[in-house]
Amino acid sequence: MAQQIADRRDQDYVLHEMLNVAQFSETEKYGDFNKKTIDMVLSEARKFAVNEILPTQKTGDEEGVKLENGQVKVPPSFHKPYKLFCENEWVAMADAPEVGGQGLPHAVALACGELFTGANCAFLMYPGLTHGCGNIIASLGSDKQKELYLKKLYTGEWGGTMCLTEANAGSDVGALESVATPNDDGTYNIVGSKIFISGGDSDMVPNVIHPVLARIEGSPAGTRGISLFIVPKLWVNDDGSFGEDNDVVVTGVEHKMGIHGNATCSIAFGGKGKCRGTLIGEKNKGMKAMFLMMNEARQGVALQGHGFATTSYMNAVNYAKERVQSPNLLSMLDAEPKGVPIIQHPDVRRNLLIMKSYVEGMRSLLYYMGFCFDMVGTSEDEAVRDKYNGLIEIVTPVAKSYGTDKGFEVCSLGIQIYGGYGFIEEYPQAQLLRDCKITSIYEGTNGIQAMDLLGRKLGMKKGKPMMDLMGEIQAAIALAKEAGLDDMAAKVEAALNKVGECAMAIGGAAMSEKLLDAFGSATLFQECCGDLIMAWMHLWRAAVAQPKIEKAKKKDKAFYEGQVVTAKFFIEHMLPVGLGKMDSVKALTASIMEMPEDSFIG
Amino acid sequence: MAQQIADRRDQDYVLHEMLNVAQFSETEKYGDFNKKTIDMVLSEARKFAVNEILPTQKTGDEEGVKLENGQVKVPPSFHKPYKLFCENEWVAMADAPEVGGQGLPHAVALACGELFTGANCAFLMYPGLTHGCGNIIASLGSDKQKELYLKKLYTGEWGGTMCLTEANAGSDVGALESVATPNDDGTYNIVGSKIFISGGDSDMVPNVIHPVLARIEGSPAGTRGISLFIVPKLWVNDDGSFGEDNDVVVTGVEHKMGIHGNATCSIAFGGKGKCRGTLIGEKNKGMKAMFLMMNEARQGVALQGHGFATTSYMNAVNYAKERVQSPNLLSMLDAEPKGVPIIQHPDVRRNLLIMKSYVEGMRSLLYYMGFCFDMVGTSEDEAVRDKYNGLIEIVTPVAKSYGTDKGFEVCSLGIQIYGGYGFIEEYPQAQLLRDCKITSIYEGTNGIQAMDLLGRKLGMKKGKPMMDLMGEIQAAIALAKEAGLDDMAAKVEAALNKVGECAMAIGGAAMSEKLLDAFGSATLFQECCGDLIMAWMHLWRAAVAQPKIEKAKKKDKAFYEGQVVTAKFFIEHMLPVGLGKMDSVKALTASIMEMPEDSFIG
């Protein structure tokens, strides 16, 4: 049977041949994870993803979620794989064994996560958000909070969420209206309504833990007065036993375009005045807590966009190899031209190459980010940790936006490859597109990512993260030149220099009276960075592959050749479009802000 | 209440100020349609679209279609508006009154059609396909066929379809397996199965007329042996009365990602050996008949893509003016920054301007194509008719592909503007995206359009249509220079020249041993043409608007200023990306065909 979800050979290529993640086995932290162990873990993850999760992709979409008597019922088909997922310890892959984790290096956890989310993102969001909630408690929680909640979350025994959004406070978190009032016992009384809470409730678990942003009475307006609280669905007594119902009521589940299997809940906290929570982290520092979690959460959404894309790509390649339709262009004039598998048609090949180049480029970027986390987690040199932390900071908004935008594009091409069948729900491609659309919106819309990149990250530490990123790209350019790929290397170098010019132009404008014009081009600048990063990853891939072609055996040879050709494709065919975007950023049009508001509709 | 579907001011601008369609009232054919009459017709169309059709957009999506005992049940909410639509004579707007039409100029009919399809495309497809079926009979039918069917179709009393696709013959129509065997009475016995038949059956009409492609026994293989037949659901006797059931059986309706309200049917013809049809047009010339209808049908699909886009755009502008979220960037540091309508945020404005520029540019292109049809239909000068026919030929694949691809992009941005609400089905934006996806697939996938452009249209008549198109663009450049818009004019001129170079490069390669490489870049070349045409349309718009700004009254002033700023936006911010695509086409990568087939998946 054809491979599904993600190409194992390519996963191995990135983990071992590009990033050499087994190097971390030389550190104390990851001493258990040599190449062999990593490969075993990845094999187990794939087996689980294909056998247990993938079958729920369509069933979850069709069954959807239900709200009955205030209790969310997830798709029935989710129950069994959820139980197994927890038992197999996949919830907290990269966390310490003491708190229920597997202790995997981040890069390896990402490779496993890619398989799980690619198999069914709507399913994976339940343990994913649970893990995110656990992370908050691990980072900021008191000993008591950790004792009560952490292991329950990391083992998936209880569920977890993140409650930010309110009807009048979406991207503008500071405008929230939820209120916390101190009780005598040190807890807080919580009153407020939250919307768009992914995995907001579930009948797979007996309790759900909600981190809730709210303003303590008397705190300043805006983001400076927001605190974070841990609010369980069922109160948890100090000895860990369940207390009373905590007045956390699911008031609705959304009817969405996609991810039908995940319950997107509206939740009323304290509608009867009986909801209690405990402060986590410092008073009025709730936004800081959010920022602490942000890079990993956004990387998670980038992984989702990528997961949809890689599954759609694998489906498309398999389909294009089997579907026979129309003769090859060169045999059109034969007496009786015969149909060929559509993978032979130039336009179909181009679509597949676009998909491949985004999927593999994004895989490299995501694992690379995992690698950065692992460098931070293992290096004893502060300068090294700072460097990789900075790289994570600067790359995160690009990965989130580019990964989800291009993921969506890939899913759209994945439909196109199937022709009319792509539009039919019996085939898998339509759902992947529907599901994927949310990823460009939540965890900060992609427009917000662009503001983050231009407004916070570009000038961070006097531009050091951006300079470090450019240094990393230079290293790949040097490697490619060594491998004799001078033409490609020169093209990527030109793009690198041009993005540098863009950064100077837009960064300068953002600190001048042209501030608004700069932010008008922020999204396009972010795309330029994404295009450059893809070119970087493909150049790196080609530079590693090129010297291995000659001595490789048949199957590996095709793989390595494919790496070099894909890089050539991206750099020759796609990157020039990126260069055009860079010209546009440099021109920094004033038209966006000049447009009279009354002129949008006549 | 805010305007919906399409901006009336902009519709009027294109019809009257750009194209001066009232000029056709000086011809005999369109003597009745002066400006006043055109405006009245358009007002009636808008009233009907908003009041009768638009309310069925969501209901039709939710109700969907059902197949009960072999009979398709369309969404119940469609029945009443369908009856009124027919009574008001909207089915055959641009056809002669003698056969049930309204006799409108094509440009005006397109403006009305934009409103109808923008209000509910799934609904409009029933009369739309009925009209297309009527066109086939009007063009190729015998007197008897016309007498029996034409008026029934043009008035919408009966339904009509187009039956091309079979399970093993999608884009490759020549591979079809349906068979026609001559009967003694001059009819043919038809046996075959067709799939993806839009509006394939309906309980709104007593009969459905199916033009069916099939091969007469003994005819050559491939496209050269295909004939076209008229196959009614209920046989129609020579006196127009219904005969017996014609063995046309709907075997299934597809469960689709979008256009739920339209019945996409699988149909078995002659499963019991009792299906009769009559030949239409010449034997073995079925493909020619298809080609005859193709430009108008593809223009119709372009209009659909545009219809989704314009509705999504109008929704987005209205939403962005109302939705208050986050303070203006300039007031971020105020003591108590207040939220503003999101239309003030640079990134939102940019998204709206991208949407506006595609919507308005595409509106201009579509009405311009209608104008070309009207020139062909009214000019007494053969050279003029040839020129406009050629322009229709060359522009059609670009309009179909670009209109649907950019329509989809606009719908995706339309979701983005709504944030999380865009993903919720209670709001209108998600459905528009779901519905729109099919337009890049049917009536020839957009990849097929690119093959048509490169393989047939570019070199047609020794390149005269392409040269004429470039001449039309030159005329707008001259007009813009007259209006003092030299900078914009120069930029469009540079793009025009660059597309000329691309055409030479790719056209030359297509006739050399680089044939496959050329077709590998065909889609990108098609996009370049689309980008150039958008720039042309915006330059033309700005050139007409600029001289009017000074003396215009307030509302018109804002409109005209908006035209100039939108042109500036497109030419400064979007066109450079198109120039990048042109560089890529000129580079004509060989990587697409070099890619080893085994290298797509490792």
Chai-1 contact restraints between the chains, C-beta under 6 A:
chainA,res_idxA,chainB,res_idxB,connection_type,confidence,min_distance_angstrom,max_distance_angstrom,comment,restraint_id
A,D7,B,I601,contact,1.0,0.0,6.0,A-B,restraint_1
A,D7,B,G602,contact,1.0,0.0,6.0,A-B,restraint_2
A,R9,B,G602,contact,1.0,0.0,6.0,A-B,restraint_3
A,D10,B,G602,contact,1.0,0.0,6.0,A-B,restraint_4
A,G170,B,Q325,contact,1.0,0.0,6.0,A-B,restraint_5
A,G170,B,G419,contact,1.0,0.0,6.0,A-B,restraint_6
A,S171,B,S326,contact,1.0,0.0,6.0,A-B,restraint_7
A,D172,B,Q325,contact,1.0,0.0,6.0,A-B,restraint_8
A,D172,B,S326,contact,1.0,0.0,6.0,A-B,restraint_9
A,F196,B,G420,contact,1.0,0.0,6.0,A-B,restraint_10
A,E254,B,I424,contact,1.0,0.0,6.0,A-B,restraint_11
A,H255,B,E425,contact,1.0,0.0,6.0,A-B,restraint_12
A,K256,B,F423,contact,1.0,0.0,6.0,A-B,restraint_13
A,K256,B,I424,contact,1.0,0.0,6.0,A-B,restraint_14
A,M257,B,F423,contact,1.0,0.0,6.0,A-B,restraint_15
A,M257,B,A430,contact,1.0,0.0,6.0,A-B,restraint_16
A,V317,B,F600,contact,1.0,0.0,6.0,A-B,restraint_17
A,V317,B,I601,contact,1.0,0.0,6.0,A-B,restraint_18
A,Q325,B,G170,contact,1.0,0.0,6.0,A-B,restraint_19
A,Q325,B,D172,contact,1.0,0.0,6.0,A-B,restraint_20
A,S326,B,S171,contact,1.0,0.0,6.0,A-B,restraint_21
A,S326,B,D172,contact,1.0,0.0,6.0,A-B,restraint_22
A,P346,B,L516,contact,1.0,0.0,6.0,A-B,restraint_23
A,P346,B,F519,contact,1.0,0.0,6.0,A-B,restraint_24
A,P346,B,G520,contact,1.0,0.0,6.0,A-B,restraint_25
A,P346,B,I592,contact,1.0,0.0,6.0,A-B,restraint_26
A,D347,B,G447,contact,1.0,0.0,6.0,A-B,restraint_27
A,D347,B,T523,contact,1.0,0.0,6.0,A-B,restraint_28
A,R349,B,I592,contact,1.0,0.0,6.0,A-B,restraint_29
A,R350,B,G520,contact,1.0,0.0,6.0,A-B,restraint_30
A,R350,B,I592,contact,1.0,0.0,6.0,A-B,restraint_31
A,L352,B,F600,contact,1.0,0.0,6.0,A-B,restraint_32
A,G419,B,G170,contact,1.0,0.0,6.0,A-B,restraint_33
A,G420,B,F196,contact,1.0,0.0,6.0,A-B,restraint_34
A,G420,B,I441,contact,1.0,0.0,6.0,A-B,restraint_35
A,F423,B,K256,contact,1.0,0.0,6.0,A-B,restraint_36
A,F423,B,M257,contact,1.0,0.0,6.0,A-B,restraint_37
A,F423,B,I438,contact,1.0,0.0,6.0,A-B,restraint_38
A,I424,B,E254,contact,1.0,0.0,6.0,A-B,restraint_39
A,I424,B,K256,contact,1.0,0.0,6.0,A-B,restraint_40
A,E425,B,H255,contact,1.0,0.0,6.0,A-B,restraint_41
A,A430,B,M257,contact,1.0,0.0,6.0,A-B,restraint_42
A,I438,B,F423,contact,1.0,0.0,6.0,A-B,restraint_43
A,I441,B,G420,contact,1.0,0.0,6.0,A-B,restraint_44
A,G447,B,D347,contact,1.0,0.0,6.0,A-B,restraint_45
A,L516,B,P346,contact,1.0,0.0,6.0,A-B,restraint_46
A,F519,B,P346,contact,1.0,0.0,6.0,A-B,restraint_47
A,G520,B,P346,contact,1.0,0.0,6.0,A-B,restraint_48
A,G520,B,R350,contact,1.0,0.0,6.0,A-B,restraint_49
A,T523,B,D347,contact,1.0,0.0,6.0,A-B,restraint_50
A,A558,B,P596,contact,1.0,0.0,6.0,A-B,restraint_51
A,A558,B,D598,contact,1.0,0.0,6.0,A-B,restraint_52
A,A558,B,S599,contact,1.0,0.0,6.0,A-B,restraint_53
A,F559,B,G602,contact,1.0,0.0,6.0,A-B,restraint_54
A,E561,B,P596,contact,1.0,0.0,6.0,A-B,restraint_55
A,E561,B,S599,contact,1.0,0.0,6.0,A-B,restraint_56
A,G562,B,S599,contact,1.0,0.0,6.0,A-B,restraint_57
A,V565,B,S591,contact,1.0,0.0,6.0,A-B,restraint_58
A,V565,B,E594,contact,1.0,0.0,6.0,A-B,restraint_59
A,V565,B,M595,contact,1.0,0.0,6.0,A-B,restraint_60
A,K568,B,S591,contact,1.0,0.0,6.0,A-B,restraint_61
A,F569,B,S591,contact,1.0,0.0,6.0,A-B,restraint_62
A,E572,B,A587,contact,1.0,0.0,6.0,A-B,restraint_63
A,E572,B,T589,contact,1.0,0.0,6.0,A-B,restraint_64
A,H573,B,S584,contact,1.0,0.0,6.0,A-B,restraint_65
A,H573,B,T589,contact,1.0,0.0,6.0,A-B,restraint_66
A,P576,B,G580,contact,1.0,0.0,6.0,A-B,restraint_67
A,P576,B,D583,contact,1.0,0.0,6.0,A-B,restraint_68
A,P576,B,S584,contact,1.0,0.0,6.0,A-B,restraint_69
A,V577,B,G580,contact,1.0,0.0,6.0,A-B,restraint_70
A,V577,B,K581,contact,1.0,0.0,6.0,A-B,restraint_71
A,L579,B,G580,contact,1.0,0.0,6.0,A-B,restraint_72
A,G580,B,P576,contact,1.0,0.0,6.0,A-B,restraint_73
A,G580,B,V577,contact,1.0,0.0,6.0,A-B,restraint_74
A,G580,B,L579,contact,1.0,0.0,6.0,A-B,restraint_75
A,G580,B,G580,contact,1.0,0.0,6.0,A-B,restraint_76
A,K581,B,V577,contact,1.0,0.0,6.0,A-B,restraint_77
A,D583,B,P576,contact,1.0,0.0,6.0,A-B,restraint_78
A,S584,B,H573,contact,1.0,0.0,6.0,A-B,restraint_79
A,S584,B,P576,contact,1.0,0.0,6.0,A-B,restraint_80
A,A587,B,E572,contact,1.0,0.0,6.0,A-B,restraint_81
A,T589,B,E572,contact,1.0,0.0,6.0,A-B,restraint_82
A,T589,B,H573,contact,1.0,0.0,6.0,A-B,restraint_83
A,S591,B,V565,contact,1.0,0.0,6.0,A-B,restraint_84
A,S591,B,K568,contact,1.0,0.0,6.0,A-B,restraint_85
A,S591,B,F569,contact,1.0,0.0,6.0,A-B,restraint_86
A,I592,B,P346,contact,1.0,0.0,6.0,A-B,restraint_87
A,I592,B,R349,contact,1.0,0.0,6.0,A-B,restraint_88
A,I592,B,R350,contact,1.0,0.0,6.0,A-B,restraint_89
A,E594,B,V565,contact,1.0,0.0,6.0,A-B,restraint_90
A,M595,B,V565,contact,1.0,0.0,6.0,A-B,restraint_91
A,P596,B,A558,contact,1.0,0.0,6.0,A-B,restraint_92
A,P596,B,E561,contact,1.0,0.0,6.0,A-B,restraint_93
A,D598,B,A558,contact,1.0,0.0,6.0,A-B,restraint_94
A,S599,B,A558,contact,1.0,0.0,6.0,A-B,restraint_95
A,S599,B,E561,contact,1.0,0.0,6.0,A-B,restraint_96
A,S599,B,G562,contact,1.0,0.0,6.0,A-B,restraint_97
A,F600,B,V317,contact,1.0,0.0,6.0,A-B,restraint_98
A,F600,B,L352,contact,1.0,0.0,6.0,A-B,restraint_99
A,I601,B,Q3,contact,1.0,0.0,6.0,A-B,restraint_100
A,I601,B,D7,contact,1.0,0.0,6.0,A-B,restraint_101
A,I601,B,V317,contact,1.0,0.0,6.0,A-B,restraint_102
A,G602,B,D7,contact,1.0,0.0,6.0,A-B,restraint_103
A,G602,B,R9,contact,1.0,0.0,6.0,A-B,restraint_104
A,G602,B,D10,contact,1.0,0.0,6.0,A-B,restraint_105
A,G602,B,F559,contact,1.0,0.0,6.0,A-B,restraint_106
